């Protein structure tokens, strides 16, 4: 019954989305006047979709094997958390999660957006309904999550053991919340373009959504990077895999948008550009979903491949993005230009930021899709790997980071005072670090060397915007910026340190033998079999010592029976100045084992930086949402 | 924004959709072209894999007549599946040599006793060196080397009934 109720809720939600679209288009009364009805429908649609999703969660928790999706992706013996997370660890469930977030975002806009004029809000809610309608149709026609299986099997077919990890419980939903949060910026931009109302009001309406989506994307990408790092056992933290790029591209667009929307909100400038970015950011989310879900690009991430589904999502995104970009092309000429500014100004700095981020986005986009295009044109099979991305995108990212030394300190419109004194602290630190690395570590690459210098320079420079301010009265948004920029500095330091100083050892060892890596001496003691809840494993015992400290590491080679799969569980010892990373390989002929060891100095700064960036965003978001409202703001309640 | 640039993003999208639609409509071609075709066979000299049968060296190949080389192993299940088809190829008059990869003489002998032995020579390749030099990434694989010692064809994976005419035609062409 739960499955049928869920399916009914899904159909009802689709009907409500159609109704919302019709109302927003002017059926049933003049536009603007019907805004109360549009709001009510949007909220109901969000709640009904949530019921459908809750029904699917309940089916997974109960391990109802008469539902095809549960039988194929779950198992009654699985721990509770993974049954729960299994809801979105598959194609249908993840698409239902996607559309649930989309509908809820629409509902929240309908409930809380009070500053925008009714016509623009109505058009935006119409756009949001059209987006939801397409994805409801996709679920109902091509990916029904509630399909029954008759006869029901005795038990399910398990779940990819790589995904049986606490990281999975939160990584995809976090990314999805971020992806779909950008849909609101998209819908608002569409509404603004339709109504010819592109100005600070729309930017202020967009801003909290962009911030929230960006915070979640940042968290999702950071967590995903760490998950790949410890779960795949390859010792790397970013592989430029198409699925990683699919999450990076919306993040790059959202980062650019986050900065340009402030110019529009504060100064009324960059109107066309900000609308473009709002469209591009969510377009990248849809393209990312398509790339992941269609299996069109070869990736280490295994997902169901189904041409019908791929074609369906492609048609949806071609329709939506195409219509939005055509609307942009037709309407943007009517948008007034904003206030003028000089090159050396806050606006100028933000334009430079936007251009660099856009170029990096273009580089990632081209690199991700180039294998596809090359095969279409010449029939050659090739893959674009880290050498391309690292050598092209990283220098630009460093230039961007170098601009951060000065950008945040510039004044709006025109900055006549000399810039050099304000950059001096950063430049001095950078020069000192450059000299130090040349003297102490002459053999490291150019990029890591400049990464260390710029990252170190950015640490003090990020704090400079606080100078001359009364700290008590500094808005939260400024604190957020300072924290996020500090996070960028920390992350760059981590990345540069990892590429410059990592030491790797791959050896065959027998019990009792010792291997030295970095400051560590690792003794390989023994390999013993152990058993987990639904796996068995061979576990190595390593005693790692340096100076006086001794730690025990237990890397495992795990075997899952259902489905039969082997995974490597890396053992990682984290200390303040880096991580010792151990992976147990295959047994060798001579009674030994392959052992892979890495010493990665300060690698943890990468994820700490990512976390700080997200915290900065959250702080800025809090500042935007909870700041003092104009008097009488709360006089109008919901649905008015 | 420049007027002529207004529709540029739309054009980029259309190009993307076009490329992707092409990809979806033409099913992925899973065949990997061998880079070894047209090259002289790399030099190797392998000891006999089973007692009583000659080993295989690259000098045995390229002696005027085209030959087939089967890269196999007794521990490889698909190799069992293709064994009767190799016997059929032998019955058609094609001389076949073999490389036994990471194997033990006793196991190879048992495999041949159970599954048939269509091979004239079998070289033992305990560390996969000859296999890797040949550009073979797994077992089973089958090569056709012409009379001049040049690799003419590489078949990856087990031979299936549909592959027999192709292999025979390639062998005829290598004459």
Interface residues (C-beta under 8 A of the other chain):
Chain A: X272 X273 X276 X279 X280 X283 X287 X290 X294 X296 X307 X310 X311 X314 X317 X318 X321 X322 X325 X326 X328 X329 X332 X333 X369 X372 X373 X375 X376 X381
Chain B: X1 X3 X6 X7 X9 X10 X13 X14 X16 X17 X19 X20 X21 X22 X23 X24 X27 X32
